[in-house]
Amino acid sequence: MPTALVAPSLLAADFSRLAEEIARVEAAGADLLHLDVMDGHFVPNLSFGIPVIESVRKVTRLKLDTHLMISEPARYLKAFKDAGADALTVHLETCPQPQPILEEIHGLGLECGLTLNPATPVEGLFPYLADADLFLIMAVQPGFGGQRFQPAALDKVRALRSSLDAQGLVTPIQIDGGVNPQNAADCRRAGVGILVAGSAVFGAPDAAAAIRDLSGR
């Protein structure tokens, strides 16, 4: 059975004691932190932005994997870098021709990722397989909490993994949305290398056990 990295989603943390929450999941074996930035425009909700990322950067050495669910992400790339982000993932829906922005992210010395919403065909990623450092498959509609995992996302993962393998690319695939210990093994078998999980980690009574269950390690 393949294993995967686990990226706890910061949105599920208790923000009244954020440093403690980050330290808790870091000690429990989290491999990186997933930061969902929402602007209230591309998605209907607001989350957090530059000041929170700056604060997070001060209290952890974990990679800050920053998912930009925002309109016009190119306007803010350097600001996110300066705040401490290590990787920036942009949506194909906001960047229909993503190669320039992926190159710009690389030019800032950051890893770049490309993602798409559940309704967008996975084939939209195929022209850019060699241009990104990770691909994120959304298993729920971004911007809404508490949604159920959509199993159809695994069909996208399989198709994407097959296309990457055919080109000899080992680029990791992330999955985000409704990930829990009950579906994590199916995700790993489909080709997911990084599991983004929110309440499944931050809401678990034993975060270390939850991370072990998710990762398959």
C-alpha positions as CSV (number, residue, x, y, z in Angstrom):
1,M,0.0,0.0,0.0
2,P,1.5,3.4,-1.0
3,T,2.0,6.0,1.6
4,A,1.4,9.8,1.4
5,L,2.5,13.0,3.1
6,V,-0.1,14.8,5.3
7,A,-0.7,18.5,5.1
8,P,-3.1,19.7,7.8
9,S,-5.3,22.5,6.6
10,L,-4.9,25.5,8.9
11,L,-8.5,26.6,8.5
12,A,-9.5,23.8,10.8
13,A,-7.2,25.0,13.6
14,D,-8.3,26.9,16.7
15,F,-7.2,30.4,15.7
16,S,-7.4,31.6,19.3
17,R,-4.3,29.6,20.0
18,L,-2.8,29.2,16.6
19,A,0.8,28.8,17.6
20,E,-0.1,25.9,20.0
21,E,-2.2,24.2,17.3
22,I,0.6,24.4,14.8
23,A,3.1,23.0,17.3
24,R,0.7,20.2,18.1
25,V,0.4,18.9,14.6
26,E,4.0,19.5,13.8
27,A,5.0,17.3,16.8
28,A,2.4,14.8,15.7
29,G,4.2,14.3,12.4
30,A,2.6,16.7,9.9
31,D,4.8,17.0,6.8
32,L,3.7,20.5,5.7
33,L,0.9,23.0,6.4
34,H,-1.8,23.8,3.9
35,L,-2.9,27.4,4.0
36,D,-6.2,28.2,2.2
37,V,-6.4,31.9,1.2
38,M,-9.9,32.9,0.2
39,D,-10.9,36.4,-1.1
40,G,-14.7,36.4,-1.0
41,H,-14.7,36.9,-4.8
42,F,-13.3,33.8,-6.5
43,V,-14.9,31.8,-3.7
44,P,-17.7,33.1,-1.6
45,N,-15.9,33.0,1.8
46,L,-13.0,35.0,3.3
47,S,-10.3,33.3,5.3
48,F,-6.9,34.9,6.0
49,G,-4.1,36.7,4.2
50,I,-0.7,38.1,4.5
51,P,-0.6,39.0,8.3
52,V,-1.6,35.5,9.3
53,I,0.9,33.8,7.0
54,E,3.6,36.1,8.5
55,S,2.6,35.0,12.0
56,V,2.6,31.3,11.0
57,R,6.0,31.6,9.5
58,K,7.4,32.8,12.8
59,V,6.3,29.7,14.7
60,T,7.1,26.8,12.4
61,R,9.7,25.4,10.0
62,L,7.2,23.3,8.1
63,K,6.7,24.1,4.5
64,L,3.8,26.6,4.0
65,D,1.8,25.2,1.1
66,T,-0.4,28.2,0.1
67,H,-3.5,27.6,-1.9
68,L,-4.6,30.9,-3.6
69,M,-8.4,30.7,-4.0
70,I,-8.3,34.3,-5.1
71,S,-9.0,36.4,-8.2
72,E,-5.9,38.0,-9.9
73,P,-3.4,35.9,-8.0
74,A,-0.5,37.4,-10.0
75,R,-0.9,40.7,-8.2
76,Y,0.0,39.2,-4.9
77,L,2.8,36.6,-5.5
78,K,5.7,38.6,-4.1
79,A,3.6,39.6,-1.1
80,F,3.0,36.0,-0.3
81,K,6.7,35.1,-0.8
82,D,7.7,38.0,1.5
83,A,5.2,36.7,4.1
84,G,6.9,33.3,4.2
85,A,5.1,31.1,1.8
86,D,7.1,28.2,0.3
87,A,4.7,27.1,-2.4
88,L,1.9,28.9,-4.2
89,T,-0.9,27.0,-5.9
90,V,-3.2,28.9,-8.4
91,H,-6.4,27.9,-10.0
92,L,-6.7,27.1,-13.7
93,E,-10.1,29.0,-13.6
94,T,-8.3,32.3,-12.6
95,C,-5.3,31.6,-14.9
96,P,-6.6,30.1,-18.2
97,Q,-3.1,30.5,-19.6
98,P,-1.1,29.6,-16.4
99,Q,2.4,29.2,-17.8
100,P,3.5,32.8,-17.2
101,I,2.3,32.9,-13.6
102,L,3.9,29.5,-12.9
103,E,7.2,30.8,-14.3
104,E,6.8,34.0,-12.2
105,I,6.3,31.9,-9.1
106,H,9.4,29.9,-9.9
107,G,11.3,33.1,-10.5
108,L,10.5,34.1,-7.0
109,G,12.2,30.9,-5.8
110,L,9.0,29.2,-4.8
111,E,7.4,26.0,-5.7
112,C,4.3,26.4,-7.9
113,G,1.1,24.4,-8.1
114,L,-1.9,24.2,-10.3
115,T,-5.4,23.2,-9.4
116,L,-8.9,23.2,-10.6
117,N,-12.5,23.0,-9.3
118,P,-14.5,19.8,-9.4
119,A,-16.5,21.0,-12.5
120,T,-13.4,21.7,-14.5
121,P,-12.1,18.7,-16.6
122,V,-8.8,17.4,-15.5
123,E,-7.6,17.5,-19.1
124,G,-7.1,21.2,-18.6
125,L,-4.0,20.5,-16.6
126,F,-2.4,18.2,-19.2
127,P,-0.6,21.0,-21.3
128,Y,1.2,22.1,-18.1
129,L,2.4,18.8,-16.7
130,A,6.1,19.8,-17.0
131,D,5.5,23.3,-15.6
132,A,4.3,22.8,-12.1
133,D,5.8,21.3,-8.9
134,L,2.5,19.9,-7.7
135,F,-1.1,19.4,-8.9
136,L,-4.0,19.8,-6.5
137,I,-7.3,18.0,-7.2
138,M,-10.3,19.4,-5.3
139,A,-12.6,16.8,-4.0
140,V,-15.2,19.5,-2.9
141,Q,-16.2,22.9,-4.2
142,P,-13.7,25.3,-2.8
143,G,-14.9,27.9,-0.3
144,F,-17.5,25.8,1.5
145,G,-16.7,23.9,4.7
146,G,-18.3,20.6,5.8
147,Q,-18.8,19.1,2.3
148,R,-18.5,15.4,1.6
149,F,-15.7,14.0,-0.3
150,Q,-16.6,13.5,-4.0
151,P,-15.3,10.1,-5.2
152,A,-15.2,11.3,-8.8
153,A,-12.1,13.3,-7.8
154,L,-10.3,10.0,-7.7
155,D,-11.0,9.5,-11.4
156,K,-9.2,12.8,-12.0
157,V,-6.3,11.7,-9.9
158,R,-5.9,8.4,-11.8
159,A,-6.0,10.2,-15.2
160,L,-3.6,12.8,-14.0
161,R,-1.2,10.2,-12.5
162,S,-1.3,8.2,-15.7
163,S,-0.5,11.2,-17.8
164,L,2.4,12.3,-15.5
165,D,3.8,8.7,-15.5
166,A,3.6,8.6,-19.3
167,Q,5.9,11.6,-19.4
168,G,8.2,10.2,-16.8
169,L,7.2,12.9,-14.3
170,V,7.1,12.2,-10.5
171,T,5.3,15.4,-9.7
172,P,3.1,14.9,-6.6
173,I,-0.7,15.1,-6.7
174,Q,-2.5,16.6,-3.7
175,I,-6.1,16.1,-2.9
176,D,-8.2,18.4,-0.7
177,G,-11.7,18.3,0.6
178,G,-13.4,15.8,2.9
179,V,-10.3,13.7,3.3
180,N,-10.4,11.4,6.3
181,P,-9.1,8.0,7.5
182,Q,-12.0,6.3,5.8
183,N,-11.1,7.5,2.2
184,A,-7.4,8.1,2.6
185,A,-6.3,4.6,1.4
186,D,-8.4,5.0,-1.7
187,C,-6.7,8.3,-2.4
188,R,-3.3,6.8,-1.9
189,R,-4.1,3.9,-4.2
190,A,-5.3,6.3,-6.9
191,G,-2.0,8.1,-6.9
192,V,-2.3,10.9,-4.4
193,G,1.0,11.8,-2.8
194,I,-0.1,14.6,-0.4
195,L,-3.3,14.5,1.6
196,V,-4.8,17.8,2.7
197,A,-6.8,17.2,5.8
198,G,-8.5,19.7,8.1
199,S,-10.8,18.5,10.9
200,A,-9.4,14.9,10.4
201,V,-6.2,16.2,12.0
202,F,-6.9,19.3,14.0
203,G,-10.2,17.8,15.3
204,A,-8.8,14.4,16.1
205,P,-8.3,13.6,19.8
206,D,-4.9,12.1,18.9
207,A,-3.4,14.0,16.0
208,A,-0.4,11.7,15.7
209,A,-2.7,8.7,15.3
210,A,-4.8,10.5,12.8
211,I,-1.7,11.4,10.7
212,R,-0.5,7.8,10.8
213,D,-3.9,6.6,9.7
214,L,-4.1,9.1,6.8
215,S,-0.5,8.6,5.6
216,G,-0.5,4.8,5.8
217,R,3.0,5.0,7.4
